[in-house]
Amino acid sequence: MATEQIVGKGELAHQIAARSGLSLKDAEKALDAFTEVVRENLAQGREVRLIGFGSWSLRAIGAAEAPKGKSSTAAKKR
């Protein structure tokens, strides 16, 4: 299995600052604003779509069920 490389918020802010000419502090503010706006729109039931990049939307999912033969007490400490 290949080692997964994850780029976190801090690294994204650094890369945005380097490419845009923004200060690191301003790039962090822009990234925070972006995630806030996406979250707010999702909370209002809107889909957020950036053509060529991705889209975000909320969807309802059913409650998880325990596999057959397992009871809710199986998770208790022994």
N, C-alpha and C positions, 0 to 999 in steps of 0.2 A: 504494500500500500504506500502510495506517495505521501511524503510529508506535506501537510496542508499549511499554506502560508495565509495568514489572516491579516488584513490591513484594518486597523482600528481607527477610531475617531481622531486620535492624535496624529497618526500618520497621514490620514486623509487631509487634515488641516494643514500639515506641513507641505504636502504635495499641491494643495490648492494655492497656498501662499507662494510657492516657488513658480507656479505656472501663471498666476494672475498678477503678480507684482504687489499683492496685498501684504500687509504685515501679518505675522502669525496670529496676532490678536484679532485682527479684522477677518481673517480666514476662519478662525474659530467661531466668531460671531455669525458669519455667513452660513456656516455649516449648522450651527445651532438654530438659526432662523429657518433654514430649509427643513430640518427635521421637525421643528415646531409646526410649520405650515402644513406639512404632510400629515402630521398627527391630528391637527385641528380639522382638516378637511375630511379625514377618515372618520373622525368622531361625529361629523355632521352627515355621515352617510354618503359622502362623495367618493368617487374613484379618482385617484391621482395618476395621470399618465404622461410619461415623457417618451415621445416617439423615438425609437432607436435605442432606448435605454432600459425602460421597464415601467411597470405599473403596479400600483398598490391598491388594494381594496379589502374591506372587511368581509368576512363570510361567516355565516352561522355554521357551527359544527355540533354534532350530538355529543352527549356525555360519553366519556370513555367507559367501556365495560370490562370487567375482569374476565380473563379467559375462562372457558368452561372448566369446571372442576376446582376452581380457585375461589375461595371466599374472601371477604374483606378482612377477616381475622388473620389471614395468612401473612399480612404485612406486619403484624404485631411482633415486638421483640420477644425472643424466647428466653 
